[in-house]
Amino acid sequence: MYGNNKTEVSIVSKGKKTKVSIEDTLPHQINSPSWKDTGIKMKEPFINKYGVMIGDCFYDSDASPLNQWSDEIDPAIMSGEQWVHPTNDIGWNTPENRELIESKRKPFGVPFTHPDKDMSYNSD
C-alpha cells in the first residue's frame, strides 16, 4: 500500500471487465483522496513513543492507552503529532483537506496548456 503502489483491480459491470488503478490511494477508506500526481508520497506506518503503530489501518494496539484506560490516565497523552499519520489519516477525507490535496495535482493537459494565453480569443 505504501511506496511504489502500482496495484490494479478489475471491476466487472454489466458483463464488461475494466481495470482500474488504485495507485497512491487508500481503498479501505471510501472517501479518501488519491495522492497520485500530487507530488506527495504516501508514508509508511510508524510506531510512536507509546509503542502504538500509527497508519497501519488496523486502529488497534495492545500498547494504546485506549486499551489500558483507567482513571489515572490523562487524556492529553492521546493528543499531538505522534498520534497522526501524515498520509493515512481519516482527516484527509474531509472536503477541505481533499481540496488541499487535489489543488496540488496539475491540471489535465499539462505541460501542453498555455494558462497565460487565451487560444480561443477572437475565434468565434
Contact map, one row per residue, 1 for C-alpha under 8 A:
1111100000000000000000011100000000000000000000000000000000000000000000000000000000000000000000000000000000000000000000000000
1111100000000000000000010000000000000000011100000000000000000000000000000000000000000000000000000000000000000000000000000000
1111100000000000000000000000000000000000111100000000000000000000000000000000000000000000000000000000000000000000000000000000
1111110000000000000000010000000000000000000000000000000000000000000000000000000000000000000000000000000000000000000000000000
1111111000000000000001110000000000000000000000000000000000000000000000000000000000000000000000000000000000000000000000000000
0001111100000000000011110000000000000000000000000000000000000000000000000000000000000000000000000000000000000000000000000000
0000111110000000000011100000000000000000000000000000000000000000000000000000000000000000000000000000000000000000000000000000
0000011111000000001111100000000000000000000000000000000000000000000000000000000000000000000000000000000000000000000000000000
0000001111100000001111000000000000000000000000000000000000000000000000000000000000000000000000000000000000000000000000000000
0000000111110000111100000000000000000000000000000000000000000000000000000000000000000000000000000000000000000000000000000000
0000000011111000111100000000000000000000000000000000000000000000000000000000000000000000000000000000000000000000000000000000
0000000001111111110000000000000000000000000000000000000000000000000000000000000000000000000000000000000000000000000000000000
0000000000111111100000000000000000000000000000000000000000000000000000000000000000000000000000000000000000000000000000000000
0000000000011111000000000000000000000000000000000000000000000000000000000000000000000000000000000000000000000000000000000000
0000000000011111100000000000000000000000000000000000000000000000000000000000000000000000000000000000000000000000000000000000
0000000000011111110000000000000000000000000000000000000000000000000000000000000000000000000000000000000000000000000000000000
0000000001111011111000000000000000000000000000000000000000000000000000000000000000000000000000000000000000000000000000000000
0000000001110001111100000000000000000000000000000000000000000000000000000000000000000000000000000000000000000000000000000000
0000000111100000111110000000000000000000000000000000000000000000000000000000000000000000000000000000000000000000000000000000
0000000111100000011111000000000000000000000000000000000000000000000000000000000000000000000000000000000000000000000000000000
0000011110000000001111100000000000000000000000000000000000000000000000000000000000000000000000000000000000000000000000000000
0000111110000000000111111110000000000000000000000000000000000000000000000000000000000000000000000000000000000000000000000000
0000111100000000000011111000000001010000000000000000000000000000000000000000000000000000000000000000000000000000000000000000
1101110000000000000001111100000001110000110000000000000000000000000000000000000000000000000000000000000000000000000000000000
1000000000000000000001111110000111110000000000000000000000000000000000000000000000000000000000000000000000000000000000000000
1000000000000000000001011111110111000000000000000000000000000000000000000000000000000001000000000000000000000000000000000000
0000000000000000000001001111110100000000000000000000000000000000000000000000000000000000000000000000000000000000000000000000
0000000000000000000000000111110000000000000000000000000000000000000000000000000000000000000000000000000000000000000000000000
0000000000000000000000000111111100000000000000000000000000000000000000000000000000000000010000000000000000000000000000000000
0000000000000000000000000111111100000000000000000000000000000000000000000000000000000000000000000000000000000000000000000000
0000000000000000000000000000111110000000000000000000000000000000000000000000000000000000000010000000000000000000000000000000
0000000000000000000000001110111111000000000000000000000000000000000000000000000000000000010110000100000000000000000000000000
0000000000000000000000001100001111100000000000000000000000000000000000000000000000000000000110000100110000000000000000000000
0000000000000000000000111100000111110000000000000000000000000000000000000000000000000000000000000000000000000000000000000000
0000000000000000000000011000000011111111110000000000000000000000000000000000000000000000000000000000100000000000000000000000
0000000000000000000000111000000001111111000000000000000000000000000000000000000000000000000000000000000010000000000000000000
0000000000000000000000000000000000111111000000000000000000000000000000000000000000000000000000000000000111000000000000000000
0000000000000000000000000000000000111111000000000000000000000000000000000000000000000000000000000000110111000000000000000000
0000000000000000000000000000000000111111100000000000000000000000000000000000000000000000000000000000000110000000000000000000
0000000000000000000000000000000000111111110000000000000000000000000000000000000000000000000000000000000000000000000000000000
0010000000000000000000010000000000100011111000000000000000000000000000000000000000000000000000000000000000000000000000000000
0110000000000000000000010000000000100001111100000000000000000000000000000000000000000011000000000000000000000000000000000000
0110000000000000000000000000000000000000111110000000000000000000000000000000000000000111000000000000000000000000000000000000
0110000000000000000000000000000000000000011111000000001000000000000000000000000000000000000000000000000000000000000000000000
0000000000000000000000000000000000000000001111100000111100000000000000000000000000001000000000000000000000000000000000000000
0000000000000000000000000000000000000000000111110000111000000000000000000000000000001000000000000000000000000000000000000000
0000000000000000000000000000000000000000000011111111110000000000000000000000000000000000000000000000000000000000000000000000
0000000000000000000000000000000000000000000001111111110000000000000000000000000001100000000000000000000000000000000000000000
0000000000000000000000000000000000000000000000111111000000000000000000000000000001000000000000000000000000000000000000000000
0000000000000000000000000000000000000000000000111111000000000011000000000000000000000000000000000000000000000000000000000000
0000000000000000000000000000000000000000000000111111100000000011000000000000000000000000000000000000000000000000000000000000
0000000000000000000000000000000000000000000000111111110000001111000000000000000000000000000000000000000000000000000000000000
0000000000000000000000000000000000000000000011110011111100001000000000000000000000000000000000000000000000000000000000000000
0000000000000000000000000000000000000000000011110001111100100000000000000000000000111000000000000000000000000000000000000000
0000000000000000000000000000000000000000000111000000111110100000000000000000000000011011100000000000000000000000000000000000
0000000000000000000000000000000000000000000010000000111111100000000000000000000000000000000000000000000000000000000000000000
0000000000000000000000000000000000000000000000000000001111100000000000000000000000000001000000000000000000000000000000000000
0000000000000000000000000000000000000000000000000000000111110000000000000000000000000000000000000000000000000000000000000000
0000000000000000000000000000000000000000000000000000011111111000000000000000000000000000000000000000000000000000000000000000
0000000000000000000000000000000000000000000000000000000001111101000000000000000000000000000000000000000000000000000000000000
0000000000000000000000000000000000000000000000000001100000111111001000000000000000000000000000000000000000000000000000000000
0000000000000000000000000000000000000000000000000001000000011111001100000000000000000000000000000000000000000000000000000000
0000000000000000000000000000000000000000000000000111000000001111101100000000000000000000000000000000000000000000000000000000
0000000000000000000000000000000000000000000000000111000000011111111100000000000000000000000000000000000000000000000000000000
0000000000000000000000000000000000000000000000000000000000000011111110001000010000000000000000000000000000000000000000000000
0000000000000000000000000000000000000000000000000000000000000001111110000000000000000000000000000000000000000000000000000000
0000000000000000000000000000000000000000000000000000000000001111111110000000000000000000000000000000000000000000000000000000
0000000000000000000000000000000000000000000000000000000000000111111111000000000000000000000000000000000000000000000000000000
0000000000000000000000000000000000000000000000000000000000000000111111111000000000000000000000000000000000000000000000000000
0000000000000000000000000000000000000000000000000000000000000000000111111000000000000000000000000000000000000000000000000000
0000000000000000000000000000000000000000000000000000000000000000000011111100000000000000000000000000000000000000000000000000
0000000000000000000000000000000000000000000000000000000000000000000011111100000000000000000000000000000000000000000000000000
0000000000000000000000000000000000000000000000000000000000000000100011111110000000000000000000000000000000000000000000000000
0000000000000000000000000000000000000000000000000000000000000000000000111111100000000000000000000000000000000000000000000000
0000000000000000000000000000000000000000000000000000000000000000000000001111111000000000000000000000000000000000000000000000
0000000000000000000000000000000000000000000000000000000000000000000000000111111000000000000000000000000000000000000000000000
0000000000000000000000000000000000000000000000000000000000000000000000000111111100000000000000000000000000000000000000000000
0000000000000000000000000000000000000000000000000000000000000000100000000011111100100000000000000000000000000000000000000000
0000000000000000000000000000000000000000000000000000000000000000000000000011111111100000000000000000000000000000000000000000
0000000000000000000000000000000000000000000000000000000000000000000000000000111111110000000000000000000000000000000000000000
0000000000000000000000000000000000000000000000000000000000000000000000000000001111111000000000000000000000000000000000000000
0000000000000000000000000000000000000000000000011000000000000000000000000000001111111000000000000000000000000000000000000000
0000000000000000000000000000000000000000000000010000010000000000000000000000011111111000000000000000000000000000000000000000
0000000000000000000000000000000000000000000000000000011000000000000000000000000111111100100000000000000000000000000000000000
0000000000000000000000000000000000000000000011000000011000000000000000000000000011111111100000000000000000000000000000000000
0000000000000000000000000000000000000000001000000000000000000000000000000000000000011111100000000000000000000000000000000000
0000000000000000000000000000000000000000011000000000001000000000000000000000000000001111100100000000000000000000000000000000
0000000000000000000000000100000000000000011000000000001010000000000000000000000000001111110100000000000000000000000000000000
0000000000000000000000000000000000000000000000000000001000000000000000000000000000011111111100000000000000000000000000000000
0000000000000000000000000000100100000000000000000000000000000000000000000000000000000001111111000000000000000000000000000000
0000000000000000000000000000000000000000000000000000000000000000000000000000000000000000111111001000000000000000000000000000
0000000000000000000000000000000110000000000000000000000000000000000000000000000000000011111111001100000000000000000000000000
0000000000000000000000000000001110000000000000000000000000000000000000000000000000000000011111101100000000000000000000000000
0000000000000000000000000000000000000000000000000000000000000000000000000000000000000000011111111100000000000000000000000000
0000000000000000000000000000000000000000000000000000000000000000000000000000000000000000000011111110000000000000000000000000
0000000000000000000000000000000000000000000000000000000000000000000000000000000000000000000001111111000000000000000000000000
0000000000000000000000000000000000000000000000000000000000000000000000000000000000000000001111111111100000000000000000000000
0000000000000000000000000000000110000000000000000000000000000000000000000000000000000000000111111111110000000000000000000000
0000000000000000000000000000000000000000000000000000000000000000000000000000000000000000000000111111111000000000000000000000
0000000000000000000000000000000000000000000000000000000000000000000000000000000000000000000000011111111100000000000000000000
0000000000000000000000000000000010100100000000000000000000000000000000000000000000000000000000001111111110000000000000000000
0000000000000000000000000000000010000100000000000000000000000000000000000000000000000000000000000111111110000000000000000000
0000000000000000000000000000000000000000000000000000000000000000000000000000000000000000000000000011111111000000000000000000
0000000000000000000000000000000000001110000000000000000000000000000000000000000000000000000000000001111111000000000000000000
0000000000000000000000000000000000011110000000000000000000000000000000000000000000000000000000000000111111100000000000000000
0000000000000000000000000000000000001100000000000000000000000000000000000000000000000000000000000000001111110100000000000000
0000000000000000000000000000000000000000000000000000000000000000000000000000000000000000000000000000000011111100000000000000
0000000000000000000000000000000000000000000000000000000000000000000000000000000000000000000000000000000001111100000000000000
0000000000000000000000000000000000000000000000000000000000000000000000000000000000000000000000000000000000111111100000000000
0000000000000000000000000000000000000000000000000000000000000000000000000000000000000000000000000000000001111111100000000000
0000000000000000000000000000000000000000000000000000000000000000000000000000000000000000000000000000000000001111100000000000
0000000000000000000000000000000000000000000000000000000000000000000000000000000000000000000000000000000000001111110000000000
0000000000000000000000000000000000000000000000000000000000000000000000000000000000000000000000000000000000001111111000000000
0000000000000000000000000000000000000000000000000000000000000000000000000000000000000000000000000000000000000001111111000000
0000000000000000000000000000000000000000000000000000000000000000000000000000000000000000000000000000000000000000111111000000
0000000000000000000000000000000000000000000000000000000000000000000000000000000000000000000000000000000000000000011111000000
0000000000000000000000000000000000000000000000000000000000000000000000000000000000000000000000000000000000000000011111100000
0000000000000000000000000000000000000000000000000000000000000000000000000000000000000000000000000000000000000000011111111000
0000000000000000000000000000000000000000000000000000000000000000000000000000000000000000000000000000000000000000000011111000
0000000000000000000000000000000000000000000000000000000000000000000000000000000000000000000000000000000000000000000001111111
0000000000000000000000000000000000000000000000000000000000000000000000000000000000000000000000000000000000000000000001111111
0000000000000000000000000000000000000000000000000000000000000000000000000000000000000000000000000000000000000000000000011111
0000000000000000000000000000000000000000000000000000000000000000000000000000000000000000000000000000000000000000000000011111
0000000000000000000000000000000000000000000000000000000000000000000000000000000000000000000000000000000000000000000000011111
